[in-house]
Amino acid sequence: MQTFTERYDELFGPDVVVAAISYDSVETQARFASSLGVPFKLLSDPDLAVAKKYGSANSDGRARRTVYVIDKNGRVAYRDLRFNAVDPSSYSDLKQAVQAALKAK
């Protein structure tokens, strides 16, 4: 989240809505967002309902770090089920996917 926060303008820009979802409680999410100054919403999915719907839940009942780009038509335009937060290429791929989704008709 720190890298997403630091590179927010570069990766996303003003025309993109960003939401991060975790199984952590709302209170935990609020404290975390405040501590980092996160410029986007952190949502709570304690029952993993969203994770299961989007294929991010592991068989052990935990969610994988997954990144989705949903285009303006509401379709999943990009999905990375193994987003690597320490690999610069993951951010490059995400940036390209966001730009492509913004251009989609």
PAKOL-359848 format. One line per 10 residues: number of its first residue (from 1); their letters; for each residue x, y, z of N, C-alpha, C, O, CB. Coordinates in pm, 1 decimal, padded with zeros to 6 digits. Glycine has a CB too. Layout:
REM residues N
NUM = A = X/Y/Z/X/Y/Z/X/Y/Z/X/Y/Z/X/Y/Z | ...
REM end
This chain:
REM residues 105
1 = MQTFTERYDE = 00081.5/-00119.0/00000.0/00000.0/00000.0/00000.0/00085.7/00125.2/00000.0/00046.3/00228.6/-00053.8/-00092.6/-00000.1/00118.8 | 00202.1/00115.3/00060.1/00287.5/00233.4/00064.1/00329.6/00273.4/-00077.3/00329.6/00392.1/-00109.9/00411.4/00207.6/00151.9 | 00364.9/00177.5/-00160.8/00404.2/00209.6/-00297.9/00284.7/00260.7/-00377.5/00299.1/00353.9/-00456.6/00465.2/00086.5/-00366.8 | 00168.2/00202.1/-00358.2/00048.0/00252.3/-00424.7/00022.9/00397.3/-00383.9/-00014.8/00480.4/-00466.5/-00074.9/00164.1/-00390.3 | 00044.2/00426.3/-00256.4/00024.7/00561.8/-00205.4/00127.1/00657.1/-00265.6/00092.0/00765.5/-00312.2/00034.0/00563.6/-00052.0 | 00253.1/00616.8/-00264.5/00360.1/00701.9/-00316.3/00349.1/00725.5/-00466.2/00383.3/00833.5/-00514.2/00494.2/00640.8/-00284.7 | 00302.0/00626.3/-00540.6/00297.0/00636.0/-00687.6/00153.9/00654.8/-00739.2/00126.7/00632.4/-00857.2/00358.3/00510.4/-00750.7 | 00064.6/00695.2/-00652.3/-00077.3/00705.9/-00686.2/-00100.7/00788.1/-00813.2/-00165.8/00740.4/-00906.1/-00153.6/00767.9/-00570.2 | -00048.5/00910.6/-00818.3/-00072.9/00996.9/-00934.6/-00014.6/00938.2/-01062.6/-00075.7/00947.6/-01169.0/-00014.2/01135.4/-00910.5 | 00102.9/00878.0/-01052.3/00167.7/00818.1/-01169.1/00092.1/00695.4/-01220.0/00075.8/00677.9/-01340.8/00311.1/00779.7/-01135.1
11 = LFGPDVVVAA = 00046.6/00611.8/-01129.2/-00019.1/00487.2/-01168.4/-00163.8/00506.9/-01210.6/-00211.3/00439.4/-01302.0/-00013.4/00389.0/-01055.3 | -00233.6/00597.5/-01145.9/-00377.6/00601.4/-01163.2/-00428.8/00731.7/-01224.1/-00495.7/00727.1/-01327.3/-00443.6/00579.1/-01032.0 | -00401.3/00843.4/-01166.9/-00448.8/00970.0/-01218.3/-00590.4/01002.3/-01174.4/-00654.8/00923.2/-01105.5/-00441.4/00969.9/-01366.9 | -00638.1/01119.1/-01214.6/-00765.6/01171.0/-01163.0/-00889.9/01099.0/-01214.4/-00996.1/01110.4/-01153.2/-00777.0/01314.9/-01197.1 | -00880.1/01026.3/-01323.5/-00997.6/00961.8/-01382.3/-01017.3/00817.6/-01336.6/-01100.4/00745.3/-01391.5/-00987.1/00965.2/-01531.8 | -00941.4/00776.5/-01236.7/-00944.4/00637.6/-01191.5/-00992.3/00632.2/-01046.4/-00947.8/00710.0/-00961.9/-00804.2/00571.8/-01205.5 | -01082.7/00540.2/-01019.5/-01127.3/00514.8/-00882.7/-01049.2/00394.3/-00832.6/-01048.4/00289.0/-00896.5/-01283.5/00490.4/-00874.8 | -00984.3/00409.9/-00719.5/-00905.2/00302.0/-00661.5/-00967.7/00261.5/-00528.2/-01001.7/00346.2/-00445.6/-00756.3/00345.2/-00642.6 | -00981.8/00132.6/-00509.3/-01028.5/00078.8/-00381.6/-00945.7/-00045.3/-00350.3/-00928.3/-00132.5/-00435.4/-01182.3/00045.3/-00385.7 | -00895.8/-00052.3/-00229.9/-00822.3/-00170.6/-00184.8/-00913.5/-00245.5/-00088.6/-00979.1/-00185.2/-00003.6/-00684.6/-00132.1/-00116.1
21 = ISYDSVETQA = -00916.8/-00376.9/-00102.8/-01005.5/-00458.2/-00020.1/-00922.1/-00560.8/00055.3/-00834.9/-00626.6/-00001.4/-01114.5/-00528.0/-00106.5 | -00951.0/-00572.6/00183.8/-00881.2/-00667.1/00269.9/-00981.7/-00732.5/00363.6/-01090.5/-00679.3/00385.5/-00768.5/-00596.8/00350.0 | -00945.8/-00846.7/00418.3/-01034.2/-00910.5/00515.0/-01020.8/-00847.6/00653.3/-01092.4/-00885.9/00745.9/-01004.7/-01059.5/00522.7 | -00929.8/-00751.4/00668.2/-00915.7/-00680.8/00795.8/-01042.2/-00602.7/00828.2/-01120.4/-00569.1/00739.3/-00794.6/-00586.2/00792.3 | -01061.3/-00574.1/00956.5/-01180.2/-00500.6/01001.1/-01176.7/-00356.4/00951.4/-01071.9/-00305.5/00911.6/-01190.7/-00503.2/01154.7 | -01291.8/-00292.3/00954.3/-01302.2/-00151.6/00915.1/-01210.7/-00066.8/01003.0/-01143.1/00023.4/00953.4/-01449.1/-00101.9/00925.5 | -01208.2/-00095.0/01131.6/-01124.9/-00018.8/01224.2/-00976.2/-00034.0/01190.3/-00901.5/00063.8/01190.7/-01151.1/-00063.9/01368.6 | -00934.8/-00155.7/01161.5/-00795.3/-00180.5/01123.6/-00762.3/-00108.1/00994.6/-00656.2/-00046.7/00982.9/-00768.6/-00331.3/01108.2 | -00852.8/-00115.1/00897.0/-00831.5/-00046.4/00769.8/-00818.5/00104.4/00790.8/-00732.2/00168.0/00730.4/-00946.7/-00076.7/00672.6 | -00903.4/00161.7/00875.9/-00900.0/00306.1/00900.9/-00766.7/00347.8/00963.8/-00708.2/00448.5/00924.0/-01016.9/00347.3/00992.3
31 = RFASSLGVPF = -00719.5/00271.6/01060.5/-00591.0/00302.9/01124.0/-00476.8/00292.6/01022.9/-00388.5/00378.3/01018.6/-00565.0/00208.3/01243.1 | -00479.6/00187.1/00942.1/-00374.9/00165.7/00842.1/-00374.6/00278.3/00739.5/-00268.8/00332.1/00706.6/-00393.9/00030.2/00772.1 | -00491.8/00314.0/00688.8/-00503.0/00421.5/00589.5/-00452.2/00553.0/00647.3/-00382.0/00628.3/00579.8/-00649.0/00437.1/00542.3 | -00487.4/00579.7/00770.3/-00443.9/00702.9/00835.6/-00292.5/00706.1/00854.5/-00229.5/00810.2/00835.8/-00513.3/00718.4/00970.3 | -00234.9/00593.5/00891.2/-00090.5/00589.0/00916.8/-00008.5/00611.4/00790.4/00102.0/00665.4/00796.9/-00052.8/00455.8/00978.7 | -00061.6/00570.3/00675.6/00010.1/00586.4/00548.8/-00034.6/00707.7/00468.2/00032.3/00746.7/00372.5/-00007.0/00463.3/00465.6 | -00146.2/00766.8/00505.9/-00200.3/00876.9/00426.1/-00251.1/00827.4/00292.2/-00231.5/00893.3/00190.2/-00094.7/00984.6/00404.9 | -00316.0/00712.3/00291.4/-00364.5/00649.0/00169.4/-00468.6/00738.8/00100.6/-00565.9/00779.5/00164.2/-00425.1/00509.8/00201.2 | -00449.4/00770.4/-00028.9/-00541.0/00860.1/-00098.9/-00660.2/00789.9/-00164.7/-00726.8/00848.2/-00250.2/-00465.6/00935.6/-00202.9 | -00686.7/00667.1/-00125.8/-00797.9/00592.2/-00183.1/-00866.4/00514.1/-00073.0/-00815.7/00505.8/00038.9/-00749.8/00497.5/-00295.8
41 = KLLSDPDLAV = -00981.5/00457.0/-00104.2/-01061.6/00384.4/-00005.3/-01001.8/00246.8/00023.3/-00956.7/00176.9/-00067.4/-01206.6/00369.6/-00054.3 | -01002.4/00209.5/00151.2/-00970.0/00073.8/00192.7/-01100.0/00012.1/00242.4/-01163.2/00065.0/00333.9/-00857.0/00070.9/00303.8 | -01139.0/-00097.1/00183.6/-01265.0/-00162.2/00216.0/-01240.6/-00292.3/00290.7/-01135.6/-00354.8/00276.1/-01345.9/-00188.3/00089.3 | -01338.4/-00332.4/00370.8/-01327.1/-00453.4/00451.0/-01414.6/-00564.2/00393.0/-01532.0/-00542.9/00362.8/-01366.0/-00425.1/00596.8 | -01355.7/-00682.8/00378.1/-01424.9/-00800.0/00325.5/-01398.6/-00918.1/00420.9/-01333.8/-01015.5/00382.6/-01377.1/-00833.1/00178.3 | -01448.9/-00909.2/00544.8/-01412.5/-01009.5/00646.2/-01457.4/-01151.4/00614.4/-01395.3/-01247.0/00660.7/-01470.0/-00970.0/00777.4 | -01563.5/-01167.2/00536.7/-01611.3/-01300.6/00500.2/-01556.1/-01347.3/00365.4/-01589.8/-01455.7/00317.8/-01763.3/-01301.9/00496.5 | -01471.4/-01264.9/00304.9/-01410.1/-01291.6/00173.8/-01514.1/-01307.9/00063.0/-01488.7/-01377.3/-00035.5/-01324.0/-01417.0/00181.2 | -01629.7/-01245.4/00077.8/-01734.0/-01255.7/-00024.7/-01686.0/-01198.4/-00157.8/-01707.8/-01258.3/-00263.0/-01861.4/-01183.0/00021.0 | -01621.5/-01083.6/-00153.0/-01570.1/-01021.7/-00276.1/-01454.3/-01103.4/-00330.4/-01446.2/-01127.7/-00450.8/-01525.3/-00875.6/-00250.4
51 = AKKYGSANSD = -01364.1/-01146.2/-00242.0/-01249.2/-01226.9/-00285.0/-01294.8/-01354.5/-00354.2/-01237.4/-01394.4/-00455.5/-01159.9/-01261.5/-00165.1 | -01397.4/-01418.4/-00300.1/-01448.2/-01541.7/-00361.6/-01513.4/-01512.6/-00496.8/-01494.5/-01587.7/-00592.5/-01549.4/-01610.9/-00267.9 | -01589.0/-01405.4/-00504.5/-01657.3/-01370.4/-00629.2/-01558.2/-01341.2/-00742.3/-01582.8/-01374.9/-00858.1/-01747.9/-01249.3/-00607.0 | -01445.7/-01278.1/-00706.8/-01347.8/-01239.2/-00808.1/-01230.6/-01336.4/-00820.5/-01134.2/-01307.6/-00891.5/-01295.3/-01102.3/-00776.9 | -01237.1/-01449.9/-00753.2/-01134.1/-01551.9/-00769.5/-01005.2/-01523.3/-00695.1/-00899.3/-01572.8/-00733.8/-01103.9/-01568.4/-00912.7 | -01011.9/-01444.7/-00589.6/-00891.8/-01411.4/-00513.1/-00877.5/-01490.7/-00384.6/-00777.8/-01475.4/-00314.1/-00891.5/-01266.0/-00480.8 | -00973.7/-01574.1/-00352.6/-00967.3/-01651.4/-00228.4/-00891.9/-01782.0/-00252.1/-00917.7/-01853.8/-00348.7/-01109.6/-01680.1/-00174.2 | -00799.4/-01811.0/-00163.0/-00727.8/-01938.0/-00167.6/-00814.1/-02047.4/-00106.5/-00913.7/-02018.8/-00040.0/-00592.2/-01927.7/-00093.8 | -00776.6/-02170.5/-00128.5/-00850.5/-02282.6/-00071.1/-00837.6/-02288.1/00081.5/-00918.3/-02352.4/00148.7/-00801.4/-02413.4/-00131.9 | -00735.4/-02220.0/00136.0/-00717.5/-02217.8/00282.0/-00801.2/-02109.4/00350.2/-00788.4/-02088.0/00470.7/-00570.7/-02196.9/00315.6
61 = GRARRTVYVI = -00886.5/-02041.3/00273.6/-00974.2/-01941.2/00332.1/-00912.3/-01803.6/00347.5/-00967.4/-01718.5/00417.4/-01019.6/-01987.7/00463.5 | -00800.5/-01780.9/00284.4/-00736.5/-01648.7/00288.0/-00739.1/-01589.2/00148.2/-00753.7/-01660.9/00049.2/-00589.7/-01657.9/00341.5 | -00725.0/-01459.3/00141.2/-00724.9/-01391.2/00011.7/-00581.7/-01373.9/-00037.7/-00490.0/-01349.2/00040.7/-00795.7/-01253.9/00021.5 | -00564.4/-01387.1/-00167.7/-00435.8/-01360.1/-00231.6/-00427.0/-01211.6/-00262.0/-00528.8/-01145.0/-00280.4/-00418.0/-01444.6/-00361.3 | -00303.6/-01159.4/-00267.4/-00284.0/-01022.3/-00313.0/-00311.4/-01020.7/-00463.4/-00233.2/-01072.9/-00542.8/-00138.3/-00969.8/-00279.6 | -00421.5/-00961.2/-00499.9/-00466.5/-00959.5/-00637.9/-00496.4/-00816.4/-00679.5/-00547.3/-00737.2/-00600.2/-00590.6/-01049.0/-00656.5 | -00464.9/-00784.1/-00802.7/-00494.5/-00651.3/-00855.8/-00585.9/-00667.9/-00976.2/-00560.2/-00748.4/-01065.6/-00363.8/-00574.5/-00894.4 | -00693.1/-00589.5/-00976.1/-00787.5/-00587.9/-01087.3/-00797.0/-00447.1/-01142.4/-00787.2/-00349.1/-01068.7/-00926.7/-00639.1/-01043.5 | -00816.2/-00438.6/-01272.3/-00853.2/-00312.7/-01335.7/-00988.4/-00338.7/-01399.9/-01003.6/-00428.2/-01483.0/-00744.5/-00263.1/-01441.8 | -01085.0/-00259.3/-01360.0/-01220.7/-00270.9/-01414.1/-01244.8/-00150.8/-01502.5/-01230.2/-00036.6/-01458.9/-01328.6/-00280.3/-01300.4
71 = DKNGRVAYRD = -01281.8/-00176.5/-01627.1/-01296.9/-00065.1/-01720.6/-01426.2/00011.7/-01695.6/-01506.0/-00024.7/-01609.3/-01293.6/-00115.9/-01864.4 | -01445.3/00118.2/-01772.6/-01561.4/00204.6/-01749.1/-01693.9/00137.4/-01783.3/-01800.3/00190.4/-01751.2/-01547.7/00331.3/-01829.5 | -01688.3/00021.6/-01848.0/-01809.2/-00056.0/-01877.2/-01837.2/-00160.4/-01769.2/-01932.0/-00238.2/-01780.4/-01796.0/-00124.4/-02013.1 | -01753.9/-00161.5/-01664.2/-01773.8/-00254.6/-01553.1/-01715.4/-00392.7/-01575.7/-01743.5/-00484.9/-01499.1/-01918.4/-00267.9/-01525.6 | -01634.9/-00408.6/-01679.1/-01573.2/-00538.3/-01708.1/-01432.0/-00544.6/-01651.8/-01361.0/-00444.1/-01648.6/-01570.9/-00564.4/-01859.5 | -01392.0/-00662.5/-01607.6/-01254.7/-00682.0/-01562.8/-01166.3/-00678.5/-01686.9/-01173.6/-00765.9/-01773.3/-01237.6/-00817.3/-01483.0 | -01082.7/-00575.4/-01693.5/-00995.3/-00556.6/-01809.4/-00856.4/-00614.1/-01784.1/-00780.2/-00637.4/-01878.0/-00984.8/-00408.0/-01844.5 | -00824.0/-00636.8/-01658.3/-00691.1/-00685.6/-01621.9/-00700.7/-00751.2/-01485.1/-00772.5/-00704.2/-01396.9/-00585.4/-00569.8/-01621.7 | -00627.4/-00860.1/-01469.0/-00623.5/-00928.1/-01340.3/-00485.0/-00987.0/-01320.8/-00432.2/-01055.2/-01408.7/-00732.6/-01038.3/-01331.1 | -00426.8/-00960.1/-01205.1/-00298.1/-01017.8/-01169.1/-00317.4/-01088.9/-01035.5/-00321.8/-01025.2/-00930.2/-00184.5/-00908.0/-01161.1
81 = LRFNAVDPSS = -00328.8/-01220.6/-01040.9/-00354.4/-01300.9/-00921.1/-00230.8/-01319.8/-00833.4/-00240.7/-01374.2/-00723.4/-00407.9/-01435.7/-00961.0 | -00118.5/-01276.9/-00879.5/00006.7/-01292.6/-00803.8/00083.6/-01160.7/-00801.7/00205.7/-01160.3/-00816.8/00094.7/-01405.2/-00865.3 | 00014.3/-01050.0/-00783.4/00079.4/-00918.7/-00784.3/00195.7/-00919.1/-00687.3/00179.7/-00952.7/-00570.0/-00020.7/-00806.5/-00748.3 | 00312.2/-00881.8/-00736.1/00433.7/-00882.6/-00656.2/00467.6/-00738.1/-00618.6/00518.1/-00661.9/-00701.1/00551.7/-00950.4/-00733.5 | 00439.9/-00702.3/-00495.6/00454.7/-00564.2/-00449.8/00598.9/-00513.9/-00450.6/00621.4/-00393.2/-00442.3/00399.2/-00551.5/-00311.7 | 00696.0/-00602.9/-00460.2/00835.8/-00559.2/-00462.8/00898.4/-00566.9/-00602.0/01016.9/-00537.8/-00618.3/00916.9/-00642.6/-00366.7 | 00820.9/-00605.4/-00700.6/00870.8/-00616.9/-00837.9/00825.2/-00496.8/-00920.5/00705.4/-00480.3/-00943.6/00822.3/-00748.7/-00903.1 | 00918.1/-00413.3/-00965.0/00879.5/-00295.9/-01044.0/00797.8/-00329.0/-01169.5/00717.0/-00247.4/-01213.8/01003.0/-00220.7/-01084.3 | 00818.2/-00447.5/-01226.7/00742.9/-00483.0/-01346.9/00593.9/-00499.7/-01316.9/00510.7/-00478.0/-01405.0/00798.6/-00611.7/-01407.8 | 00559.7/-00537.7/-01194.9/00417.7/-00548.2/-01158.5/00350.3/-00411.4/-01169.1/00236.9/-00401.1/-01215.8/00401.7/-00605.0/-01014.9
91 = YSDLKQAVQA = 00420.1/-00307.3/-01125.9/00365.2/-00171.7/-01132.6/00360.0/-00122.0/-01276.5/00266.2/-00051.8/-01314.2/00448.7/-00075.7/-01046.8 | 00459.5/-00157.5/-01357.2/00458.1/-00119.7/-01499.1/00340.1/-00184.8/-01570.1/00270.3/-00119.9/-01648.0/00590.5/-00160.0/-01567.7 | 00318.2/-00312.7/-01543.1/00205.0/-00383.8/-01603.9/00072.8/-00321.7/-01560.7/-00018.2/-00305.3/-01641.9/00208.1/-00533.0/-01566.1 | 00062.6/-00287.4/-01433.1/-00059.5/-00225.0/-01382.3/-00083.1/-00090.2/-01449.0/-00195.2/-00060.1/-01490.0/-00052.0/-00208.1/-01229.9 | 00019.5/-00010.3/-01460.0/00006.3/00121.5/-01522.5/-00041.2/00108.0/-01667.2/-00129.3/00182.2/-01710.6/00140.6/00197.6/-01517.4 | 00016.0/00014.7/-01741.2/-00026.2/-00008.8/-01879.4/-00171.7/-00054.1/-01885.8/-00246.4/-00011.7/-01973.9/00064.1/-00113.2/-01945.8 | -00211.6/-00139.2/-01793.7/-00349.2/-00188.8/-01791.7/-00447.3/-00076.1/-01761.3/-00554.0/-00068.6/-01822.3/-00364.2/-00301.0/-01688.2 | -00412.2/00010.7/-01668.4/-00498.7/00124.5/-01635.2/-00512.6/00215.7/-01756.6/-00623.1/00258.3/-01790.3/-00442.2/00203.6/-01514.1 | -00402.2/00245.2/-01821.3/-00406.7/00332.6/-01939.3/-00489.7/00271.2/-02050.2/-00565.1/00342.3/-02116.5/-00265.7/00361.4/-01990.2 | -00478.0/00141.5/-02072.2/-00557.0/00073.6/-02174.7/-00705.6/00076.6/-02138.6/-00789.9/00098.2/-02225.7/-00509.1/-00072.0/-02192.1
101 = ALKAK = -00737.6/00055.6/-02012.9/-00877.3/00056.7/-01969.7/-00939.4/00194.8/-01986.5/-01057.4/00206.9/-02019.4/-00888.2/00011.9/-01824.1 | -00860.0/00298.5/-01963.9/-00911.5/00435.1/-01981.2/-00942.0/00465.4/-02127.2/-01028.9/00547.2/-02157.4/-00811.1/00537.2/-01927.2 | -00871.0/00399.8/-02217.1/-00890.9/00422.1/-02361.1/-00999.8/00332.9/-02419.9/-01046.0/00355.9/-02531.7/-00760.8/00398.5/-02435.7 | -01040.2/00231.6/-02344.8/-01141.3/00136.5/-02394.9/-01272.5/00207.2/-02422.5/-01308.0/00305.6/-02357.6/-01163.8/00022.2/-02293.9 | -01342.9/00154.4/-02520.3/-01472.8/00212.8/-02556.5/-01584.9/00128.8/-02507.5/-01701.3/00162.7/-02528.9/-01484.9/00230.8/-02705.4
REM end
